[in-house]
Amino acid sequence: MSTTETSRGLFITFEGIDGSGKTTQLTRLAARLRSRGYEVVETVEPGGTRTGSMIRNILLDPAHQELSATAELLLYFAARAQNVDETIVPALKRHAIVLSDRFTDSTLVYQGYGRGLGVEVVETLDRIACRGLKPDLTLYFDIDLATARLRAKARGVERMDDQPADFRRRVREGYLDLSRREPRFRLIDGRNEIERVGSEVWSEVQVALESIAPAGSPGHL
């Protein structure tokens, strides 16, 4: 299959509380884009690189409950800086479509809102680690806390899942606040059936694809 030409790279992030269905939709979208000839790079945060995966093991292991909020924050950004330099930026430079399961918005809501460290400190570290890199489109999958909790438990508990109810509430409120303030955010109801959610995702992504189609191109949608 020939590769579909694009005028530049496209960076799409998938956000939501654990159990929202974002990872399932990322995988489905990646397959759909590849079937249309696009080069797609999938990544996850924390992770995306060998170094990032080692940091991920520390952050998500339930045995590491002693991690302080500040140490946790710095580890997330260490993994992100490596992912940006090693995976995301090189892919965008060759005009690939990058799909990331979480990015800085997760840190804003989990550490900034949830841990109470504040948005300002997260944004300062973001400028250092990401050097201005922002997603072109952020798909936020909203879901009520009770449903998300049931889905997450069925999958198996990670350290960030095993948090008090008020922490999870602050995280969701943080996401909803970002969705109101950030024009790149698209709110998708994660409670709906997988196929319906997938259709909403594709509708949003089609608009983004039009922005990277070469001049004069009839498109490949």
DRENPA-3360 file (N, C-alpha, C; in nm, 2 decimals, always signed):
BEGIN
1 = MSTTETSR = +0.08/-0.12/+0.00/+0.00/+0.00/+0.00/+0.09/+0.12/+0.00 ~ +0.05/+0.22/-0.09/+0.13/+0.34/-0.09/+0.09/+0.43/+0.03 ~ +0.19/+0.51/+0.07/+0.17/+0.60/+0.18/+0.09/+0.72/+0.14 ~ -0.01/+0.76/+0.21/-0.09/+0.88/+0.19/+0.00/+1.00/+0.22 ~ +0.01/+1.09/+0.13/+0.09/+1.21/+0.15/+0.02/+1.31/+0.24 ~ +0.10/+1.38/+0.33/+0.04/+1.48/+0.41/+0.14/+1.60/+0.41 ~ +0.08/+1.72/+0.43/+0.16/+1.84/+0.43/+0.25/+1.86/+0.55 ~ +0.21/+1.79/+0.66/+0.28/+1.80/+0.78/+0.24/+1.68/+0.87;
9 = GLFITFEG = +0.30/+1.67/+0.99/+0.26/+1.57/+1.08/+0.13/+1.61/+1.16 ~ +0.07/+1.52/+1.23/-0.05/+1.55/+1.30/-0.04/+1.48/+1.44 ~ -0.06/+1.55/+1.55/-0.04/+1.50/+1.68/-0.18/+1.50/+1.75 ~ -0.23/+1.38/+1.78/-0.36/+1.36/+1.84/-0.34/+1.29/+1.97 ~ -0.39/+1.34/+2.08/-0.38/+1.28/+2.21/-0.52/+1.23/+2.26 ~ -0.52/+1.12/+2.34/-0.64/+1.06/+2.39/-0.63/+1.07/+2.54 ~ -0.73/+1.14/+2.60/-0.74/+1.17/+2.74/-0.87/+1.12/+2.80 ~ -0.86/+1.09/+2.93/-0.97/+1.05/+3.01/-0.93/+0.97/+3.13;
17 = IDGSGKTT = -1.02/+0.96/+3.23/-0.99/+0.88/+3.35/-0.98/+0.74/+3.31 ~ -0.91/+0.66/+3.39/-0.89/+0.52/+3.36/-1.03/+0.45/+3.35 ~ -1.05/+0.37/+3.25/-1.18/+0.31/+3.23/-1.27/+0.38/+3.13 ~ -1.22/+0.49/+3.08/-1.30/+0.57/+2.99/-1.31/+0.51/+2.84 ~ -1.23/+0.42/+2.81/-1.23/+0.36/+2.68/-1.13/+0.42/+2.58 ~ -1.05/+0.52/+2.62/-0.96/+0.59/+2.53/-0.86/+0.50/+2.46 ~ -0.81/+0.40/+2.53/-0.71/+0.32/+2.47/-0.76/+0.23/+2.36 ~ -0.88/+0.18/+2.38/-0.95/+0.10/+2.28/-0.97/+0.18/+2.16;
25 = QLTRLAAR = -1.02/+0.30/+2.17/-1.04/+0.39/+2.06/-0.92/+0.43/+1.99 ~ -0.81/+0.45/+2.06/-0.68/+0.48/+1.99/-0.64/+0.36/+1.90 ~ -0.65/+0.24/+1.95/-0.61/+0.12/+1.87/-0.70/+0.11/+1.75 ~ -0.82/+0.13/+1.76/-0.92/+0.13/+1.65/-0.89/+0.24/+1.55 ~ -0.86/+0.36/+1.59/-0.83/+0.47/+1.50/-0.70/+0.44/+1.43 ~ -0.60/+0.39/+1.50/-0.47/+0.36/+1.43/-0.49/+0.26/+1.32 ~ -0.57/+0.16/+1.34/-0.59/+0.06/+1.23/-0.66/+0.12/+1.12 ~ -0.76/+0.21/+1.14/-0.84/+0.27/+1.04/-0.75/+0.37/+0.95;
33 = LRSRGYEV = -0.66/+0.44/+1.02/-0.57/+0.53/+0.95/-0.47/+0.45/+0.86 ~ -0.42/+0.35/+0.92/-0.32/+0.27/+0.84/-0.39/+0.20/+0.72 ~ -0.51/+0.16/+0.73/-0.58/+0.10/+0.62/-0.60/+0.20/+0.51 ~ -0.59/+0.33/+0.54/-0.60/+0.44/+0.44/-0.46/+0.49/+0.39 ~ -0.36/+0.42/+0.44/-0.22/+0.46/+0.39/-0.15/+0.56/+0.47 ~ -0.20/+0.60/+0.58/-0.12/+0.69/+0.66/-0.02/+0.62/+0.75 ~ +0.10/+0.69/+0.77/+0.19/+0.64/+0.86/+0.15/+0.68/+1.00 ~ +0.13/+0.58/+1.09/+0.08/+0.61/+1.22/+0.18/+0.56/+1.33;
41 = VETVEPGG = +0.21/+0.65/+1.42/+0.30/+0.61/+1.53/+0.21/+0.62/+1.66 ~ +0.20/+0.50/+1.73/+0.13/+0.50/+1.86/+0.23/+0.51/+1.97 ~ +0.19/+0.58/+2.07/+0.28/+0.59/+2.19/+0.19/+0.61/+2.31 ~ +0.25/+0.59/+2.43/+0.17/+0.59/+2.55/+0.25/+0.66/+2.66 ~ +0.18/+0.73/+2.75/+0.25/+0.80/+2.86/+0.20/+0.76/+2.99 ~ +0.29/+0.73/+3.09/+0.43/+0.73/+3.07/+0.47/+0.61/+2.99 ~ +0.58/+0.63/+2.92/+0.63/+0.52/+2.83/+0.67/+0.57/+2.70 ~ +0.65/+0.49/+2.60/+0.68/+0.53/+2.46/+0.83/+0.50/+2.42;
49 = TRTGSMIR = +0.92/+0.49/+2.51/+1.06/+0.46/+2.49/+1.10/+0.36/+2.59 ~ +1.22/+0.30/+2.57/+1.28/+0.21/+2.67/+1.29/+0.27/+2.81 ~ +1.35/+0.39/+2.81/+1.36/+0.46/+2.93/+1.23/+0.50/+2.99 ~ +1.14/+0.54/+2.91/+1.00/+0.58/+2.96/+0.93/+0.46/+3.02 ~ +0.95/+0.34/+2.96/+0.89/+0.22/+3.01/+0.94/+0.18/+3.15 ~ +1.07/+0.20/+3.17/+1.12/+0.18/+3.30/+1.06/+0.27/+3.41 ~ +1.05/+0.40/+3.37/+0.98/+0.49/+3.46/+0.84/+0.46/+3.48 ~ +0.77/+0.41/+3.38/+0.63/+0.37/+3.39/+0.61/+0.26/+3.49;
57 = NILLDPAH = +0.70/+0.17/+3.49/+0.70/+0.06/+3.59/+0.70/+0.11/+3.73 ~ +0.78/+0.21/+3.76/+0.79/+0.27/+3.89/+0.66/+0.34/+3.92 ~ +0.61/+0.42/+3.83/+0.49/+0.50/+3.86/+0.36/+0.43/+3.88 ~ +0.35/+0.32/+3.80/+0.22/+0.24/+3.81/+0.22/+0.12/+3.90 ~ +0.33/+0.09/+3.95/+0.34/-0.03/+4.04/+0.28/+0.00/+4.17 ~ +0.17/-0.07/+4.21/+0.10/-0.05/+4.34/+0.20/-0.05/+4.46 ~ +0.31/-0.12/+4.45/+0.41/-0.13/+4.56/+0.48/+0.00/+4.59 ~ +0.47/+0.10/+4.50/+0.54/+0.23/+4.52/+0.44/+0.34/+4.57;
65 = QELSATAE = +0.37/+0.31/+4.67/+0.27/+0.40/+4.73/+0.35/+0.52/+4.80 ~ +0.47/+0.49/+4.83/+0.55/+0.60/+4.91/+0.59/+0.71/+4.82 ~ +0.58/+0.71/+4.69/+0.62/+0.82/+4.60/+0.55/+0.95/+4.65 ~ +0.63/+1.05/+4.67/+0.57/+1.18/+4.70/+0.51/+1.24/+4.57 ~ +0.42/+1.34/+4.59/+0.35/+1.40/+4.47/+0.46/+1.47/+4.38 ~ +0.56/+1.53/+4.44/+0.66/+1.60/+4.36/+0.75/+1.50/+4.29 ~ +0.79/+1.40/+4.35/+0.87/+1.29/+4.28/+0.79/+1.23/+4.17 ~ +0.66/+1.21/+4.19/+0.57/+1.15/+4.09/+0.57/+1.25/+3.97;
73 = LLLYFAAR = +0.55/+1.37/+3.99/+0.54/+1.47/+3.89/+0.67/+1.48/+3.80 ~ +0.78/+1.48/+3.87/+0.91/+1.49/+3.80/+0.94/+1.36/+3.72 ~ +0.89/+1.25/+3.77/+0.91/+1.12/+3.69/+0.83/+1.12/+3.56 ~ +0.70/+1.17/+3.58/+0.62/+1.18/+3.46/+0.68/+1.27/+3.35 ~ +0.74/+1.38/+3.39/+0.80/+1.47/+3.29/+0.93/+1.42/+3.24 ~ +1.00/+1.34/+3.32/+1.13/+1.28/+3.27/+1.09/+1.18/+3.16 ~ +0.99/+1.10/+3.18/+0.94/+1.00/+3.07/+0.89/+1.08/+2.95 ~ +0.82/+1.19/+2.97/+0.77/+1.27/+2.86/+0.87/+1.33/+2.78;
81 = AQNVDETI = +0.97/+1.39/+2.84/+1.08/+1.45/+2.77/+1.15/+1.36/+2.68 ~ +1.17/+1.23/+2.73/+1.24/+1.13/+2.64/+1.15/+1.09/+2.53 ~ +1.02/+1.08/+2.56/+0.92/+1.04/+2.45/+0.91/+1.15/+2.34 ~ +0.91/+1.27/+2.38/+0.91/+1.38/+2.29/+1.03/+1.38/+2.20 ~ +1.15/+1.37/+2.26/+1.27/+1.38/+2.18/+1.29/+1.25/+2.09 ~ +1.26/+1.14/+2.15/+1.30/+1.01/+2.08/+1.19/+0.96/+1.99 ~ +1.06/+0.98/+2.02/+0.95/+0.93/+1.94/+0.87/+1.03/+1.87 ~ +0.81/+1.12/+1.95/+0.71/+1.21/+1.89/+0.76/+1.31/+1.79;
89 = VPALKRHA = +0.86/+1.39/+1.82/+0.91/+1.49/+1.73/+0.97/+1.43/+1.60 ~ +1.05/+1.32/+1.61/+1.10/+1.26/+1.49/+0.98/+1.21/+1.40 ~ +0.88/+1.16/+1.45/+0.77/+1.11/+1.37/+0.69/+1.23/+1.31 ~ +0.67/+1.33/+1.38/+0.61/+1.45/+1.32/+0.69/+1.51/+1.21 ~ +0.82/+1.51/+1.23/+0.91/+1.57/+1.12/+0.90/+1.49/+0.99 ~ +0.87/+1.36/+1.00/+0.85/+1.29/+0.87/+0.71/+1.28/+0.83 ~ +0.62/+1.37/+0.89/+0.48/+1.39/+0.85/+0.40/+1.27/+0.89 ~ +0.43/+1.20/+0.99/+0.35/+1.09/+1.04/+0.24/+1.14/+1.13;
97 = IVLSDRFT = +0.14/+1.06/+1.16/+0.03/+1.09/+1.25/+0.06/+1.02/+1.38 ~ +0.08/+1.10/+1.49/+0.12/+1.04/+1.62/-0.01/+1.04/+1.70 ~ -0.04/+0.92/+1.76/-0.15/+0.90/+1.85/-0.09/+0.87/+1.98 ~ -0.12/+0.95/+2.08/-0.06/+0.93/+2.22/-0.17/+0.91/+2.32 ~ -0.16/+0.79/+2.39/-0.24/+0.76/+2.50/-0.19/+0.84/+2.62 ~ -0.25/+0.96/+2.64/-0.21/+1.06/+2.74/-0.10/+1.14/+2.70 ~ -0.10/+1.27/+2.75/+0.01/+1.36/+2.73/+0.01/+1.46/+2.85 ~ +0.05/+1.58/+2.83/+0.06/+1.68/+2.94/-0.07/+1.70/+3.01;
105 = DSTLVYQG = -0.18/+1.69/+2.94/-0.31/+1.72/+3.00/-0.34/+1.62/+3.12 ~ -0.29/+1.50/+3.10/-0.30/+1.40/+3.21/-0.23/+1.45/+3.34 ~ -0.11/+1.50/+3.32/-0.03/+1.55/+3.43/-0.10/+1.67/+3.49 ~ -0.16/+1.76/+3.41/-0.23/+1.88/+3.46/-0.35/+1.83/+3.55 ~ -0.42/+1.73/+3.51/-0.54/+1.69/+3.59/-0.50/+1.60/+3.71 ~ -0.41/+1.51/+3.69/-0.38/+1.41/+3.79/-0.29/+1.47/+3.90 ~ -0.18/+1.55/+3.86/-0.09/+1.61/+3.95/-0.13/+1.75/+3.99 ~ -0.17/+1.83/+3.89/-0.21/+1.97/+3.91/-0.34/+1.98/+3.99;
113 = YGRGLGVE = -0.44/+1.91/+3.94/-0.57/+1.92/+4.01/-0.58/+1.81/+4.12 ~ -0.56/+1.68/+4.08/-0.57/+1.57/+4.18/-0.48/+1.58/+4.30 ~ -0.35/+1.60/+4.27/-0.26/+1.61/+4.38/-0.25/+1.74/+4.45 ~ -0.31/+1.84/+4.38/-0.31/+1.98/+4.44/-0.18/+2.05/+4.42 ~ -0.09/+2.01/+4.32/+0.03/+2.08/+4.30/+0.02/+2.21/+4.22 ~ -0.10/+2.22/+4.16/-0.13/+2.35/+4.08/-0.09/+2.34/+3.94 ~ -0.17/+2.41/+3.86/-0.15/+2.41/+3.71/-0.02/+2.48/+3.68 ~ +0.02/+2.59/+3.75/+0.14/+2.67/+3.71/+0.27/+2.58/+3.71;
121 = VVETLDRI = +0.29/+2.50/+3.81/+0.41/+2.42/+3.82/+0.41/+2.32/+3.71 ~ +0.30/+2.26/+3.67/+0.29/+2.17/+3.56/+0.32/+2.23/+3.43 ~ +0.27/+2.35/+3.41/+0.29/+2.42/+3.28/+0.44/+2.47/+3.27 ~ +0.50/+2.50/+3.38/+0.64/+2.53/+3.38/+0.73/+2.42/+3.34 ~ +0.70/+2.30/+3.39/+0.78/+2.18/+3.36/+0.74/+2.14/+3.21 ~ +0.62/+2.16/+3.17/+0.59/+2.13/+3.03/+0.67/+2.21/+2.93 ~ +0.69/+2.34/+2.96/+0.77/+2.42/+2.87/+0.91/+2.37/+2.86 ~ +0.97/+2.31/+2.97/+1.10/+2.26/+2.97/+1.11/+2.12/+2.89;
129 = ACRGLKPD = +1.01/+2.04/+2.93/+1.02/+1.90/+2.87/+0.97/+1.89/+2.72 ~ +0.87/+1.97/+2.69/+0.81/+1.96/+2.56/+0.85/+2.08/+2.46 ~ +0.90/+2.18/+2.52/+0.95/+2.30/+2.44/+0.85/+2.35/+2.34 ~ +0.73/+2.36/+2.39/+0.62/+2.42/+2.31/+0.54/+2.32/+2.23 ~ +0.57/+2.20/+2.23/+0.49/+2.10/+2.15/+0.35/+2.08/+2.22 ~ +0.25/+2.10/+2.14/+0.11/+2.09/+2.18/+0.04/+2.00/+2.08 ~ -0.06/+1.92/+2.13/-0.14/+1.84/+2.04/-0.22/+1.93/+1.94 ~ -0.24/+1.87/+1.82/-0.33/+1.94/+1.73/-0.47/+1.92/+1.77;
137 = LTLYFDID = -0.50/+1.80/+1.82/-0.64/+1.76/+1.86/-0.63/+1.67/+1.98 ~ -0.71/+1.70/+2.08/-0.72/+1.62/+2.20/-0.86/+1.56/+2.21 ~ -0.87/+1.43/+2.21/-1.00/+1.36/+2.23/-1.02/+1.32/+2.37 ~ -1.11/+1.39/+2.44/-1.14/+1.36/+2.58/-1.26/+1.27/+2.60 ~ -1.24/+1.15/+2.66/-1.35/+1.06/+2.67/-1.40/+1.07/+2.82 ~ -1.52/+1.13/+2.83/-1.58/+1.15/+2.96/-1.67/+1.04/+3.00 ~ -1.66/+1.00/+3.13/-1.74/+0.89/+3.18/-1.76/+0.91/+3.33 ~ -1.87/+0.87/+3.38/-1.89/+0.88/+3.52/-1.80/+0.80/+3.60;
145 = LATARLRA = -1.77/+0.84/+3.73/-1.67/+0.77/+3.81/-1.70/+0.63/+3.84 ~ -1.83/+0.60/+3.86/-1.87/+0.46/+3.90/-1.85/+0.36/+3.79 ~ -1.89/+0.40/+3.67/-1.87/+0.31/+3.55/-1.72/+0.29/+3.52 ~ -1.64/+0.40/+3.53/-1.50/+0.40/+3.51/-1.43/+0.30/+3.61 ~ -1.47/+0.31/+3.73/-1.41/+0.23/+3.84/-1.44/+0.08/+3.81 ~ -1.56/+0.05/+3.77/-1.59/-0.09/+3.74/-1.50/-0.14/+3.62 ~ -1.49/-0.06/+3.52/-1.40/-0.10/+3.40/-1.26/-0.12/+3.44 ~ -1.21/-0.03/+3.52/-1.07/-0.03/+3.56/-1.04/-0.15/+3.65;
153 = KARGVERM = -1.13/-0.19/+3.74/-1.11/-0.30/+3.83/-1.11/-0.43/+3.75 ~ -1.19/-0.44/+3.64/-1.20/-0.56/+3.56/-1.06/-0.58/+3.49 ~ -0.99/-0.47/+3.46/-0.87/-0.47/+3.39/-0.75/-0.51/+3.48 ~ -0.76/-0.48/+3.61/-0.65/-0.50/+3.70/-0.61/-0.37/+3.76 ~ -0.58/-0.36/+3.89/-0.55/-0.24/+3.96/-0.40/-0.19/+3.94 ~ -0.38/-0.07/+3.90/-0.25/-0.01/+3.90/-0.25/+0.10/+4.01 ~ -0.13/+0.15/+4.03/-0.12/+0.24/+4.15/-0.21/+0.36/+4.14 ~ -0.22/+0.42/+4.02/-0.31/+0.54/+4.00/-0.45/+0.51/+4.01;
161 = DDQPADFR = -0.49/+0.38/+3.99/-0.63/+0.34/+4.01/-0.67/+0.34/+4.15 ~ -0.58/+0.30/+4.24/-0.60/+0.28/+4.38/-0.59/+0.41/+4.46 ~ -0.68/+0.51/+4.42/-0.67/+0.64/+4.48/-0.81/+0.67/+4.54 ~ -0.82/+0.76/+4.64/-0.94/+0.79/+4.71/-1.04/+0.85/+4.61 ~ -1.17/+0.84/+4.64/-1.28/+0.89/+4.56/-1.27/+1.04/+4.53 ~ -1.22/+1.11/+4.63/-1.22/+1.26/+4.61/-1.10/+1.29/+4.52 ~ -1.00/+1.21/+4.51/-0.89/+1.23/+4.41/-0.94/+1.21/+4.27 ~ -1.02/+1.10/+4.25/-1.07/+1.07/+4.12/-1.17/+1.18/+4.08;
169 = RRVREGYL = -1.25/+1.23/+4.17/-1.34/+1.34/+4.14/-1.27/+1.47/+4.10 ~ -1.16/+1.50/+4.16/-1.09/+1.62/+4.12/-1.03/+1.60/+3.99 ~ -0.98/+1.48/+3.96/-0.92/+1.46/+3.82/-1.03/+1.48/+3.71 ~ -1.15/+1.42/+3.73/-1.25/+1.44/+3.63/-1.29/+1.58/+3.62 ~ -1.30/+1.65/+3.73/-1.34/+1.80/+3.73/-1.23/+1.88/+3.65 ~ -1.10/+1.83/+3.67/-0.99/+1.90/+3.60/-1.01/+1.88/+3.45 ~ -1.04/+1.76/+3.41/-1.06/+1.73/+3.26/-1.18/+1.82/+3.21 ~ -1.29/+1.82/+3.28/-1.40/+1.90/+3.23/-1.37/+2.05/+3.22;
177 = DLSRREPR = -1.28/+2.10/+3.32/-1.24/+2.24/+3.31/-1.15/+2.26/+3.19 ~ -1.06/+2.17/+3.16/-0.98/+2.18/+3.04/-1.06/+2.18/+2.91 ~ -1.16/+2.09/+2.91/-1.24/+2.08/+2.79/-1.32/+2.20/+2.76 ~ -1.35/+2.28/+2.86/-1.42/+2.41/+2.84/-1.32/+2.52/+2.80 ~ -1.20/+2.51/+2.84/-1.10/+2.62/+2.81/-1.02/+2.60/+2.69 ~ -0.99/+2.47/+2.65/-0.90/+2.44/+2.54/-0.97/+2.42/+2.41 ~ -0.95/+2.50/+2.31/-1.02/+2.48/+2.18/-0.99/+2.35/+2.11 ~ -0.87/+2.29/+2.14/-0.83/+2.17/+2.08/-0.91/+2.04/+2.14;
185 = FRLIDGRN = -0.97/+2.06/+2.25/-1.04/+1.95/+2.32/-1.17/+1.92/+2.25 ~ -1.20/+1.79/+2.23/-1.33/+1.74/+2.18/-1.38/+1.65/+2.29 ~ -1.50/+1.68/+2.35/-1.55/+1.59/+2.45/-1.64/+1.48/+2.39 ~ -1.61/+1.36/+2.42/-1.68/+1.24/+2.37/-1.74/+1.16/+2.48 ~ -1.86/+1.12/+2.47/-1.93/+1.05/+2.58/-1.88/+0.90/+2.58 ~ -1.79/+0.87/+2.68/-1.73/+0.74/+2.69/-1.82/+0.63/+2.73 ~ -1.95/+0.66/+2.77/-2.04/+0.56/+2.82/-2.11/+0.49/+2.70 ~ -2.10/+0.55/+2.58/-2.17/+0.49/+2.47/-2.10/+0.36/+2.42;
193 = EIERVGSE = -2.17/+0.29/+2.33/-2.12/+0.17/+2.27/-1.99/+0.20/+2.19 ~ -1.90/+0.10/+2.19/-1.77/+0.12/+2.12/-1.79/+0.17/+1.98 ~ -1.88/+0.12/+1.90/-1.90/+0.16/+1.76/-1.94/+0.30/+1.75 ~ -2.03/+0.34/+1.84/-2.08/+0.48/+1.83/-1.97/+0.58/+1.87 ~ -1.89/+0.54/+1.98/-1.78/+0.63/+2.01/-1.68/+0.64/+1.90 ~ -1.65/+0.52/+1.84/-1.56/+0.52/+1.72/-1.60/+0.61/+1.61 ~ -1.73/+0.62/+1.58/-1.79/+0.70/+1.48/-1.76/+0.85/+1.51 ~ -1.78/+0.88/+1.64/-1.76/+1.02/+1.69/-1.61/+1.06/+1.67;
201 = VWSEVQVA = -1.52/+0.96/+1.71/-1.38/+0.98/+1.70/-1.34/+1.01/+1.55 ~ -1.39/+0.93/+1.46/-1.36/+0.94/+1.32/-1.41/+1.07/+1.26 ~ -1.52/+1.12/+1.31/-1.58/+1.25/+1.26/-1.48/+1.36/+1.30 ~ -1.43/+1.36/+1.42/-1.34/+1.46/+1.46/-1.21/+1.45/+1.39 ~ -1.16/+1.33/+1.37/-1.03/+1.31/+1.31/-1.03/+1.35/+1.16 ~ -1.14/+1.33/+1.09/-1.16/+1.36/+0.95/-1.13/+1.51/+0.93 ~ -1.18/+1.59/+1.02/-1.16/+1.74/+1.01/-1.01/+1.77/+1.03 ~ -0.95/+1.70/+1.12/-0.80/+1.73/+1.14/-0.72/+1.68/+1.02;
209 = LESIAPAG = -0.76/+1.57/+0.96/-0.69/+1.52/+0.84/-0.70/+1.62/+0.72 ~ -0.81/+1.69/+0.71/-0.83/+1.79/+0.60/-0.72/+1.90/+0.62 ~ -0.68/+1.93/+0.74/-0.59/+2.03/+0.77/-0.44/+2.00/+0.72 ~ -0.42/+1.87/+0.70/-0.28/+1.82/+0.67/-0.28/+1.77/+0.53 ~ -0.39/+1.77/+0.45/-0.39/+1.72/+0.32/-0.31/+1.82/+0.23 ~ -0.22/+1.77/+0.14/-0.15/+1.86/+0.05/-0.24/+1.95/-0.03 ~ -0.19/+2.07/-0.06/-0.27/+2.16/-0.14/-0.31/+2.10/-0.27 ~ -0.44/+2.11/-0.30/-0.49/+2.06/-0.43/-0.52/+1.91/-0.42;
217 = SPGHL = -0.50/+1.85/-0.30/-0.53/+1.71/-0.29/-0.68/+1.68/-0.28 ~ -0.74/+1.58/-0.34/-0.88/+1.55/-0.32/-0.91/+1.48/-0.19 ~ -0.80/+1.44/-0.12/-0.82/+1.38/+0.01/-0.83/+1.23/+0.00 ~ -0.81/+1.16/+0.11/-0.81/+1.01/+0.11/-0.91/+0.97/+0.22 ~ -1.01/+1.04/+0.24/-1.10/+1.01/+0.36/-1.21/+0.90/+0.32;
% end
